[in-house]
Amino acid sequence: MRESHKRDEEDTTLTEKRTQNQKRRREKDEERRTDVRRKLQLIHNHMIYYEPLGLASPQAPLVRVQRRSEFMIEEDVDEISSIIFLYLFNCLIADSNSFDAQSFKPDEEEIQKSQFPDGFLFGASTSSYQIEGAYHEDGKSLSNWDVYAHIPGKIEDNETGDVADDHYHRYLEDIELIHSLGMNAYRFSISWARILPDGKLGKVNPRGIIFYNKLIDHLVRKGIEPFVTLNHNDMPYILDARDRGWLSTLLRDEFAHFASICFKSFGDRVKHWITFNEANILVDFTYIQGLYPPARCTPPFGNCSSGNSDVEPLIAMHNILIAHAMAVDIYRRLFQPKQHGFVGIIAQCHWYEPLRDDERDLHAVDRVLAFNAAWVLDPLVYGEYPAEMRQCPRLEMPRFSPKEKELLRGSIDFIGLNHYTTLYAKDCFHSPCPSGGDHAIRGYVNTTGYRDGAAIGELTGVARFFVVPRGMEKIIDYLKQRYNNLPMFVTENGYSSPTPQNELQDWNRIKFHKGYLAFLAKAIRNGADVRGYFIWSLMDNFEWLSGYETKFGIVYVDRNKTLGRTPKLSARWFSSFIRNNSHNEEEISAASSGHSNKNTLFSQLQPKVAEM
């Protein structure tokens, strides 16, 4: 009996231990399952991409660790373990760039080329000083930027555009690249100093004409529509030095003459002309902040040797607008009847949101939009400056004569908008503001990318450029309403990474363009007459004050060796998108990995319209 009782006690103890062990195992299993769910949810939320070990090529395909459905959680442990192993293993070699889940909501619509109208143009943009090089070849004179970039301390790392991307000698290669990517349009600018080295009083440089004729001819031959910008910040240095740039009325005639030479020489093939790129930024950076040549400003905006930040910007913009109208008048009278082209202008068009939820900041949004995009566009549509500027206290706006108003009114056939970001706007008329925002030239508005310490969107490589795709739809709707739905082209939209990254596997740039294209498509569905979209930029180039450090290109340029061009993953994606996401995606994926791969991951990268 004693032994039997002892065995019973041992059995009871064993049973209790077994029960406890089973309970611990169940708890452990539940912890493991919870951990699995957490990690899978993390993967789902952040859409993390990792480069598999062993693929040393910089163009190796990226593997997406996909979220498993809930029923798989209960499946074989080995299945789950393999997923977690893959997740943890690849974390060790993960690229630092993770994707925000907001851009890839599965319940939203995918963006495809088919969502855009027939005949819609997809291309890329560049400018002469930023890519051409050949700064003193074949009869070209020095431009204002050729001189300015050589002043120590003006440009990051004291870089210059003397060689830039050497497009002047590589234009055939670059055109072939544009064609191979499937683009049907290309926007570039003409170097004023290459056509008229000494301005109006000098002779036309025939070798400059020959270069642009060859460039345009090859574009047309490849079925690529040329969009030509006449002024993208540069002009002959002799004019900039003589006339203090756009402060002189003499520059109106100089520009009109230059434009007429271009219309006459290239207008039989060029059907879309742009007089000025970002006239509002040109004036701001030159005469308010003093960052561009001839660098004129006063505190608190900058410390220049001369200038007046409250007055000179108004004079410069006045002359630019009249120069535009004079050039358009020449085109319409002498060239348009036979050439059947169109002329527009480009404004940089940020969108703005009120910093605070009150009437003051709502009015501040109206003012800052008027003091930026509308400053350029209102006179060219309506013949007068925006009412918000004319009624602004202590702002002495120049006046147009009746003849000038007639010349200005209706002098654009289309609007070019360069859109990159959205900022907050704070009223400074009724509220204290940082120095600068409290000036009339800023409309008594301060703009910032932060509210309560939080950024309005993801950071980029440019301090005040944040990723806020919904701003694309909002700024287009604003322009549609304000200008009676004039035809529009998105002439620049691009992304620069905030941190050093793999130069070729630029996933965040792909994400950026998908998000902005999605909201562009939505704006078009809502009735906006937008006819084209140009990525900034075709290739990495001289980014003005940033030199070559800031990179917007979808094509990598090897600045350390031969200036060779290599399409980034974003270029391959854009090419696939233009081809309507066909089987070319597989080719792109295979090309990026160096071998064929039928299980292409591009289908997993489709953009979604999200609340951004």
C-alpha positions as CSV (number, residue, x, y, z in Angstrom):
1,M,0.0,0.0,0.0
2,R,2.8,2.3,0.9
3,E,4.5,1.6,-2.4
4,S,1.3,2.0,-4.3
5,H,0.7,5.3,-2.6
6,K,4.2,6.4,-3.5
7,R,3.7,5.5,-7.1
8,D,0.4,7.5,-7.1
9,E,2.3,10.5,-5.7
10,E,5.0,10.1,-8.3
11,D,2.3,9.8,-11.0
12,T,0.6,12.9,-9.7
13,T,3.8,14.8,-9.6
14,L,4.7,13.6,-13.1
15,T,1.3,14.6,-14.4
16,E,1.6,18.0,-12.8
17,K,5.0,18.5,-14.3
18,R,3.7,17.3,-17.7
19,T,0.8,19.7,-17.3
20,Q,3.1,22.5,-16.3
21,N,5.4,21.7,-19.3
22,Q,2.5,21.6,-21.7
23,K,1.3,25.0,-20.3
24,R,4.7,26.5,-20.7
25,R,4.9,25.1,-24.2
26,R,1.5,26.6,-25.0
27,E,2.6,29.9,-23.5
28,K,5.8,29.7,-25.4
29,D,4.0,28.8,-28.6
30,E,1.6,31.7,-28.1
31,E,4.5,34.0,-27.5
32,R,6.1,32.8,-30.6
33,R,2.9,33.2,-32.6
34,T,2.5,36.7,-31.2
35,D,6.0,37.5,-32.1
36,V,5.4,36.1,-35.6
37,R,2.3,38.2,-36.0
38,R,4.2,41.3,-34.7
39,K,7.1,40.8,-37.1
40,L,4.9,40.0,-40.1
41,Q,2.8,43.1,-39.3
42,L,6.0,45.1,-39.1
43,I,6.9,43.8,-42.5
44,H,3.5,44.6,-43.8
45,N,3.4,48.1,-42.3
46,H,6.8,49.2,-43.6
47,M,6.9,47.2,-46.8
48,I,10.6,46.5,-46.2
49,Y,12.8,45.5,-49.1
50,Y,16.1,43.7,-48.6
51,E,18.9,42.7,-50.9
52,P,19.6,39.0,-50.8
53,L,23.0,37.9,-49.6
54,G,25.3,36.7,-52.4
55,L,24.0,39.1,-55.1
56,A,27.0,41.4,-55.2
57,S,25.8,43.4,-58.3
58,P,24.6,46.9,-57.4
59,Q,21.7,46.2,-59.7
60,A,20.7,43.0,-57.9
61,P,16.9,42.5,-57.6
62,L,15.4,43.4,-54.2
63,V,13.3,40.8,-52.4
64,R,10.2,41.8,-50.6
65,V,9.3,39.9,-47.5
66,Q,5.6,39.5,-48.0
67,R,2.9,39.4,-45.3
68,R,1.3,36.0,-44.9
69,S,-2.4,35.8,-44.3
70,E,-3.7,34.9,-40.8
71,F,-4.5,31.3,-41.5
72,M,-0.8,30.7,-42.3
73,I,0.1,31.7,-38.8
74,E,-1.4,28.4,-37.6
75,E,0.3,26.3,-40.3
76,D,3.5,24.4,-40.0
77,V,6.1,25.9,-37.7
78,D,8.8,25.3,-40.2
79,E,7.0,27.5,-42.7
80,I,6.7,30.3,-40.2
81,S,10.2,29.9,-39.0
82,S,11.6,30.2,-42.5
83,I,9.7,33.5,-43.0
84,I,11.1,34.9,-39.7
85,F,14.6,33.6,-40.6
86,L,14.4,35.3,-43.9
87,Y,13.2,38.5,-42.2
88,L,15.9,38.5,-39.5
89,F,18.7,37.3,-41.9
90,N,18.0,40.1,-44.4
91,C,17.7,42.7,-41.7
92,L,21.4,42.3,-41.2
93,I,22.0,43.5,-44.8
94,A,19.0,45.7,-45.3
95,D,19.2,48.9,-47.3
96,S,18.7,51.9,-45.1
97,N,15.8,53.1,-47.2
98,S,12.5,51.7,-46.0
99,F,9.1,52.6,-47.6
100,D,6.3,54.3,-45.9
101,A,3.2,52.1,-45.8
102,Q,0.9,55.0,-46.6
103,S,2.0,54.9,-50.2
104,F,1.0,51.3,-50.7
105,K,-2.4,50.8,-49.3
106,P,-3.9,47.7,-50.9
107,D,-7.4,49.0,-50.9
108,E,-6.6,51.9,-53.1
109,E,-6.3,52.1,-56.9
110,E,-3.0,51.3,-58.7
111,I,-1.4,54.0,-60.9
112,Q,-1.0,53.0,-64.5
113,K,-0.3,54.9,-67.7
114,S,-3.7,54.0,-68.9
115,Q,-5.2,56.4,-66.3
116,F,-3.7,59.3,-68.3
117,P,-5.3,60.7,-71.5
118,D,-4.3,59.6,-74.9
119,G,-1.4,61.7,-76.2
120,F,-0.2,62.5,-72.7
121,L,3.5,63.3,-72.7
122,F,5.9,61.6,-70.4
123,G,9.4,62.9,-70.3
124,A,12.3,64.4,-68.4
125,S,13.8,67.8,-68.0
126,T,17.3,69.4,-67.9
127,S,18.9,72.8,-68.5
128,S,21.9,74.0,-70.4
129,Y,24.2,75.1,-67.7
130,Q,23.4,72.1,-65.5
131,I,24.4,69.5,-68.1
132,E,26.1,70.9,-71.2
133,G,29.6,71.7,-70.1
134,A,31.8,73.1,-73.0
135,Y,31.6,76.4,-71.2
136,H,34.0,78.2,-73.6
137,E,33.9,76.2,-76.8
138,D,32.7,76.8,-80.3
139,G,32.1,80.5,-79.9
140,K,30.2,80.5,-76.7
141,S,30.9,83.4,-74.3
142,L,31.0,83.2,-70.6
143,S,27.5,83.2,-68.9
144,N,26.7,84.7,-65.6
145,W,26.9,81.3,-64.0
146,D,30.3,80.5,-65.6
147,V,31.7,83.4,-63.7
148,Y,29.7,83.1,-60.5
149,A,30.5,79.4,-60.0
150,H,34.2,80.3,-60.0
151,I,33.8,82.6,-57.0
152,P,35.2,80.7,-54.0
153,G,32.5,79.7,-51.5
154,K,29.5,80.3,-53.7
155,I,29.0,76.6,-54.7
156,E,29.3,73.5,-52.4
157,D,32.8,72.0,-52.8
158,N,33.6,74.9,-55.2
159,E,32.2,72.9,-58.0
160,T,31.4,74.4,-61.4
161,G,29.5,73.6,-64.6
162,D,32.6,73.9,-66.8
163,V,32.2,70.2,-67.8
164,A,28.9,69.3,-66.0
165,D,27.6,66.1,-67.7
166,D,29.4,66.9,-71.0
167,H,26.1,66.8,-72.8
168,Y,27.5,69.1,-75.5
169,H,29.7,66.2,-76.7
170,R,27.4,63.3,-75.6
171,Y,24.0,64.5,-76.8
172,L,23.6,61.6,-79.2
173,E,24.2,59.1,-76.4
174,D,21.7,61.0,-74.2
175,I,19.0,61.1,-76.9
176,E,19.4,57.4,-77.4
177,L,19.0,56.9,-73.7
178,I,15.8,59.0,-73.7
179,H,14.5,57.0,-76.6
180,S,15.4,53.7,-75.0
181,L,13.5,54.6,-71.9
182,G,10.3,55.1,-74.0
183,M,9.9,58.9,-73.3
184,N,7.9,60.8,-75.9
185,A,9.1,64.3,-74.7
186,Y,12.3,66.0,-73.5
187,R,12.6,69.4,-72.0
188,F,15.9,71.3,-72.3
189,S,17.1,74.9,-72.3
190,I,19.1,76.9,-74.8
191,S,22.2,78.6,-73.6
192,W,21.7,82.3,-74.4
193,A,25.5,82.8,-74.3
194,R,25.9,80.0,-76.9
195,I,23.6,81.7,-79.4
196,L,24.3,85.4,-78.8
197,P,27.7,85.6,-77.1
198,D,27.7,89.4,-77.0
199,G,24.0,90.0,-76.7
200,K,21.8,91.9,-79.2
201,L,24.7,94.1,-80.4
202,G,26.8,91.1,-81.4
203,K,26.5,88.5,-84.0
204,V,24.7,85.1,-83.9
205,N,27.1,82.3,-83.2
206,P,26.5,79.8,-86.1
207,R,28.1,76.9,-84.2
208,G,25.6,77.4,-81.4
209,I,22.8,77.2,-83.9
210,I,24.3,74.1,-85.4
211,F,24.5,72.3,-82.1
212,Y,20.8,72.9,-81.2
213,N,19.7,72.1,-84.7
214,K,21.4,68.7,-84.4
215,L,20.0,68.1,-81.0
216,I,16.4,69.0,-82.1
217,D,16.7,67.0,-85.3
218,H,17.8,63.8,-83.5
219,L,15.0,64.2,-81.0
220,V,12.4,64.6,-83.7
221,R,13.9,61.7,-85.6
222,K,13.4,59.5,-82.5
223,G,9.8,60.6,-82.0
224,I,10.6,62.7,-79.0
225,E,8.8,66.0,-78.6
226,P,11.2,68.9,-77.8
227,F,10.1,71.3,-75.1
228,V,12.5,74.3,-75.2
229,T,13.1,76.7,-72.4
230,L,14.7,80.0,-73.4
231,N,15.9,81.1,-70.0
232,H,16.8,78.7,-67.2
233,N,18.8,81.1,-64.9
234,D,21.7,81.8,-67.3
235,M,22.5,84.7,-69.6
236,P,25.6,86.2,-71.2
237,Y,27.8,87.5,-68.4
238,I,28.2,90.8,-70.3
239,L,24.5,91.5,-69.9
240,D,24.4,90.5,-66.3
241,A,27.3,92.7,-65.4
242,R,26.3,95.7,-67.5
243,D,22.6,95.8,-66.6
244,R,22.6,94.3,-63.0
245,G,20.6,91.5,-64.6
246,W,16.8,91.9,-64.7
247,L,16.9,95.3,-62.9
248,S,17.4,97.0,-66.3
249,T,14.7,97.6,-68.8
250,L,17.3,97.1,-71.6
251,L,17.2,93.4,-70.9
252,R,13.6,93.3,-72.2
253,D,14.8,94.0,-75.7
254,E,17.8,91.7,-75.3
255,F,15.6,88.8,-74.4
256,A,13.0,89.4,-77.1
257,H,15.8,89.5,-79.7
258,F,17.3,86.2,-78.4
259,A,13.8,84.6,-78.4
260,S,13.2,85.7,-82.0
261,I,16.5,84.1,-83.1
262,C,15.4,80.9,-81.5
263,F,11.9,81.0,-83.0
264,K,13.4,81.6,-86.5
265,S,16.1,78.9,-86.2
266,F,14.2,76.1,-84.5
267,G,10.5,76.9,-84.6
268,D,9.7,74.7,-87.6
269,R,10.3,71.7,-85.3
270,V,9.7,73.0,-81.8
271,K,6.0,73.4,-81.0
272,H,6.3,74.1,-77.2
273,W,8.3,77.1,-76.0
274,I,8.8,78.2,-72.4
275,T,10.2,81.7,-71.9
276,F,11.4,81.5,-68.3
277,N,11.9,78.7,-65.9
278,E,10.6,79.5,-62.4
279,A,10.6,83.2,-62.8
280,N,9.5,83.5,-59.1
281,I,12.5,81.5,-57.9
282,L,14.9,83.4,-60.2
283,V,13.7,86.7,-58.7
284,D,13.7,85.3,-55.1
285,F,17.1,83.7,-55.2
286,T,18.7,86.6,-57.1
287,Y,17.2,89.8,-55.6
288,I,15.7,88.7,-52.2
289,Q,18.1,86.2,-50.8
290,G,21.1,87.1,-53.0
291,L,22.1,83.5,-53.8
292,Y,22.1,83.6,-57.6
293,P,24.1,86.1,-59.7
294,P,24.3,89.1,-59.5
295,A,23.6,88.3,-55.8
296,R,21.8,91.4,-54.5
297,C,20.1,91.5,-51.2
298,T,19.7,93.2,-47.8
299,P,19.2,91.8,-44.3
300,P,17.4,89.9,-42.9
301,F,17.3,87.9,-46.1
302,G,21.1,87.9,-46.8
303,N,24.3,89.9,-46.5
304,C,25.2,91.1,-50.0
305,S,27.4,94.0,-51.0
306,S,24.5,95.8,-52.6
307,G,20.8,95.5,-53.3
308,N,17.4,96.0,-51.7
309,S,15.4,92.9,-50.9
310,D,12.1,94.8,-50.5
311,V,12.2,96.7,-53.8
312,E,14.5,95.1,-56.4
313,P,12.6,91.8,-56.7
314,L,9.5,93.8,-57.8
315,I,11.5,95.6,-60.5
316,A,13.1,92.4,-61.7
317,M,9.8,90.5,-62.0
318,H,8.2,93.5,-63.8
319,N,11.0,93.4,-66.4
320,I,10.8,89.6,-66.8
321,L,7.1,89.6,-67.4
322,I,7.3,92.4,-70.0
323,A,10.2,90.6,-71.7
324,H,8.0,87.5,-71.8
325,A,5.1,89.4,-73.3
326,M,7.4,91.0,-76.0
327,A,8.8,87.6,-77.0
328,V,5.3,86.1,-77.2
329,D,4.1,89.1,-79.3
330,I,6.9,88.5,-81.8
331,Y,6.1,84.8,-82.0
332,R,2.4,85.2,-82.5
333,R,2.9,87.9,-85.2
334,L,5.8,86.5,-87.1
335,F,6.1,82.8,-86.5
336,Q,3.0,81.2,-85.0
337,P,0.9,81.5,-88.2
338,K,3.3,79.1,-90.0
339,Q,4.9,77.2,-87.2
340,H,1.7,76.5,-85.2
341,G,3.4,76.3,-81.8
342,F,2.6,77.4,-78.3
343,V,4.3,79.5,-75.7
344,G,4.1,79.2,-71.9
345,I,6.0,80.1,-68.8
346,I,7.0,78.1,-65.7
347,A,6.4,79.0,-62.1
348,Q,7.6,77.0,-59.1
349,C,4.3,76.0,-57.5
350,H,4.5,74.7,-53.9
351,W,1.3,73.9,-52.1
352,Y,0.7,75.4,-48.7
353,E,-1.4,74.3,-45.7
354,P,-2.3,76.5,-42.7
355,L,0.0,76.1,-39.8
356,R,-2.8,76.7,-37.4
357,D,-6.5,75.9,-37.8
358,D,-7.7,79.5,-37.8
359,E,-8.7,82.2,-40.2
360,R,-5.4,84.1,-40.0
361,D,-3.4,81.2,-41.4
362,L,-6.1,80.3,-44.0
363,H,-5.7,83.9,-45.3
364,A,-1.9,83.4,-45.1
365,V,-2.2,80.4,-47.5
366,D,-4.1,82.6,-50.0
367,R,-1.4,85.3,-49.8
368,V,1.6,83.0,-50.1
369,L,0.1,81.4,-53.2
370,A,-0.5,84.8,-54.7
371,F,3.1,86.0,-53.8
372,N,4.5,83.0,-55.6
373,A,2.8,81.3,-58.5
374,A,0.2,84.1,-59.1
375,W,2.9,86.7,-59.1
376,V,4.1,85.2,-62.3
377,L,0.8,84.0,-63.8
378,D,-1.8,86.6,-63.0
379,P,-0.3,89.4,-65.2
380,L,0.1,86.9,-68.1
381,V,-3.6,85.8,-67.9
382,Y,-5.4,88.9,-66.6
383,G,-2.9,91.8,-67.4
384,E,-2.5,92.8,-63.7
385,Y,-0.7,91.7,-60.6
386,P,-2.7,89.7,-58.0
387,A,-5.0,91.7,-55.9
388,E,-3.4,90.1,-52.8
389,M,-0.2,91.9,-53.8
390,R,-1.7,95.2,-54.9
391,Q,-3.6,95.5,-51.6
392,C,-0.7,94.5,-49.4
393,P,0.3,97.3,-47.0
394,R,3.7,98.8,-47.5
395,L,4.3,97.0,-50.8
396,E,4.9,99.4,-53.7
397,M,4.0,97.3,-56.7
398,P,5.1,98.6,-60.1
399,R,2.3,99.6,-62.5
400,F,1.8,98.4,-66.1
401,S,0.9,100.9,-68.7
402,P,-2.3,100.4,-70.7
403,K,-0.2,99.1,-73.6
404,E,1.8,96.8,-71.4
405,K,-1.5,95.4,-69.9
406,E,-2.7,94.7,-73.4
407,L,0.5,93.0,-74.3
408,L,0.6,90.9,-71.1
409,R,-3.1,89.8,-71.0
410,G,-3.5,86.3,-72.5
411,S,0.2,86.0,-73.3
412,I,0.5,82.3,-72.3
413,D,-0.9,79.3,-74.2
414,F,-0.1,77.0,-71.3
415,I,1.1,76.9,-67.7
416,G,4.3,75.1,-66.7
417,L,4.4,74.1,-63.1
418,N,7.4,72.8,-61.2
419,H,6.0,71.1,-58.1
420,Y,8.1,69.4,-55.5
421,T,6.6,69.9,-52.0
422,T,4.1,71.3,-49.6
423,L,4.8,73.7,-46.7
424,Y,2.9,75.2,-43.8
425,A,2.0,78.9,-43.9
426,K,1.7,81.1,-40.8
427,D,0.2,84.6,-40.8
428,C,2.7,87.3,-39.8
429,F,0.4,90.3,-40.1
430,H,-1.4,89.6,-36.9
431,S,1.1,87.2,-35.3
432,P,4.8,87.4,-34.3
433,C,7.0,85.7,-36.8
434,P,10.7,84.9,-37.5
435,S,12.6,87.6,-39.3
436,G,11.7,87.8,-43.0
437,G,8.1,86.6,-42.8
438,D,7.2,89.9,-41.3
439,H,8.2,91.8,-44.5
440,A,5.8,92.9,-47.2
441,I,7.8,91.2,-49.9
442,R,6.8,87.9,-48.3
443,G,3.2,88.9,-48.0
444,Y,3.6,88.9,-44.2
445,V,3.7,85.1,-44.3
446,N,6.2,82.7,-42.8
447,T,6.5,79.2,-44.3
448,T,7.9,76.1,-42.7
449,G,8.0,72.4,-43.1
450,Y,7.4,71.7,-39.4
451,R,4.5,71.9,-37.0
452,D,5.0,71.1,-33.3
453,G,8.4,69.6,-34.2
454,A,6.9,67.1,-36.7
455,A,7.8,67.4,-40.4
456,I,4.9,67.8,-42.9
457,G,6.2,64.8,-44.9
458,E,9.3,62.6,-45.4
459,L,12.6,64.4,-45.6
460,T,14.5,64.7,-48.9
461,G,18.0,65.9,-49.9
462,V,16.8,69.5,-50.1
463,A,16.0,71.2,-46.8
464,R,12.6,72.6,-47.6
465,F,11.4,69.8,-50.0
466,F,9.2,67.3,-48.2
467,V,7.4,64.4,-49.7
468,V,3.7,65.3,-49.7
469,P,2.1,63.8,-52.8
470,R,-1.4,65.1,-52.2
471,G,0.0,68.6,-52.8
472,M,0.2,67.8,-56.5
473,E,-3.6,67.4,-56.7
474,K,-4.2,70.5,-54.6
475,I,-1.9,72.9,-56.5
476,I,-3.3,71.7,-59.9
477,D,-6.8,72.3,-58.6
478,Y,-5.8,75.8,-57.5
479,L,-4.4,76.7,-60.9
480,K,-7.4,75.1,-62.6
481,Q,-9.8,77.3,-60.6
482,R,-7.7,80.5,-60.7
483,Y,-6.9,80.4,-64.5
484,N,-10.0,78.9,-66.0
485,N,-8.4,75.5,-66.6
486,L,-5.7,76.7,-69.0
487,P,-3.7,73.8,-70.3
488,M,-0.9,72.7,-67.9
489,F,2.3,70.7,-68.0
490,V,4.1,69.4,-64.9
491,T,7.5,70.6,-66.2
492,E,9.4,69.4,-63.1
493,N,8.8,66.9,-60.3
494,G,11.6,65.0,-58.7
495,Y,13.3,63.5,-55.6
496,S,16.7,63.7,-54.0
497,S,17.6,61.3,-51.2
498,P,18.3,62.8,-47.8
499,T,21.1,60.3,-47.1
500,P,23.8,58.6,-49.1
501,Q,22.4,55.5,-50.6
502,N,22.9,52.9,-53.3
503,E,23.1,55.1,-56.4
504,L,21.3,52.7,-58.6
505,Q,18.7,51.1,-56.4
506,D,16.7,54.2,-55.7
507,W,13.5,52.7,-54.4
508,N,12.5,55.9,-52.6
509,R,12.6,57.9,-55.8
510,I,10.3,55.3,-57.4
511,K,7.9,55.6,-54.4
512,F,8.0,59.4,-54.8
513,H,7.1,59.5,-58.4
514,K,4.3,56.9,-58.0
515,G,2.7,58.9,-55.2
516,Y,2.8,62.2,-57.2
517,L,1.7,60.6,-60.4
518,A,-1.3,59.0,-58.6
519,F,-2.5,62.4,-57.4
520,L,-1.8,63.9,-60.8
521,A,-4.0,61.3,-62.3
522,K,-6.7,62.1,-59.8
523,A,-6.5,65.8,-60.6
524,I,-7.0,64.9,-64.3
525,R,-10.0,62.7,-63.5
526,N,-11.5,65.7,-61.7
527,G,-11.2,67.8,-64.9
528,A,-7.8,69.5,-64.8
529,D,-6.4,70.0,-68.3
530,V,-2.9,68.6,-67.7
531,R,-1.1,67.4,-70.8
532,G,2.3,66.2,-69.7
533,Y,4.6,65.2,-66.9
534,F,8.4,65.7,-66.8
535,I,10.7,64.2,-64.3
536,W,13.4,66.3,-62.8
537,S,15.9,65.2,-63.9
538,L,17.0,63.0,-66.7
539,M,20.4,62.6,-65.1
540,D,22.3,63.7,-62.0
541,N,23.7,67.2,-62.8
542,F,25.0,70.5,-61.5
543,E,22.3,71.5,-58.9
544,W,23.2,75.1,-58.7
545,L,24.4,76.0,-55.1
546,S,24.6,72.3,-54.2
547,G,27.0,71.5,-57.0
548,Y,27.0,67.7,-57.6
549,E,26.1,66.6,-54.1
550,T,22.3,66.8,-54.6
551,K,21.1,64.2,-57.1
552,F,17.7,64.3,-58.7
553,G,18.5,62.2,-61.8
554,I,16.9,58.9,-62.8
555,V,20.2,58.2,-64.6
556,Y,23.5,58.0,-62.7
557,V,26.5,59.9,-64.0
558,D,29.9,58.5,-62.9
559,R,31.7,61.7,-62.0
560,N,34.7,59.9,-60.6
561,K,35.8,58.4,-64.0
562,T,34.3,58.7,-67.4
563,L,30.9,60.5,-66.9
564,G,29.3,57.3,-68.1
565,R,25.6,57.1,-67.8
566,T,23.8,54.2,-66.0
567,P,20.0,54.1,-65.7
568,K,18.9,53.8,-62.1
569,L,16.1,51.5,-61.0
570,S,13.8,54.5,-61.2
571,A,14.6,54.9,-64.9
572,R,13.8,51.2,-65.5
573,W,10.6,51.6,-63.5
574,F,9.6,54.8,-65.4
575,S,10.3,53.1,-68.7
576,S,8.1,50.2,-67.6
577,F,5.3,52.6,-66.5
578,I,5.4,54.5,-69.8
579,R,5.1,51.2,-71.6
580,N,1.9,50.6,-69.5
581,N,3.4,48.1,-67.1
582,S,3.7,45.4,-69.8
583,H,6.1,42.4,-70.0
584,N,8.9,45.0,-70.1
585,E,8.8,44.9,-66.3
586,E,10.2,41.4,-66.4
587,E,13.0,42.6,-68.7
588,I,13.8,45.4,-66.3
589,S,13.9,43.1,-63.3
590,A,16.1,40.7,-65.2
591,A,18.4,43.5,-66.4
592,S,18.8,44.8,-62.9
593,S,19.8,41.4,-61.6
594,G,21.9,40.3,-64.6
595,H,19.8,37.2,-65.1
596,S,16.2,36.3,-66.1
597,N,13.6,36.2,-63.3
598,K,10.0,35.5,-64.2
599,N,8.9,36.2,-60.6
600,T,9.4,39.9,-61.2
601,L,8.9,42.1,-58.2
602,F,7.7,45.2,-60.1
603,S,4.1,44.0,-59.8
604,Q,4.6,44.3,-56.1
605,L,5.7,47.9,-56.4
606,Q,2.5,49.4,-57.9
607,P,1.7,52.8,-56.5
608,K,-1.5,53.4,-54.5
609,V,-3.4,56.7,-54.1
610,A,-3.1,57.2,-50.4
611,E,-4.0,60.0,-47.9
612,M,-0.6,61.7,-47.8
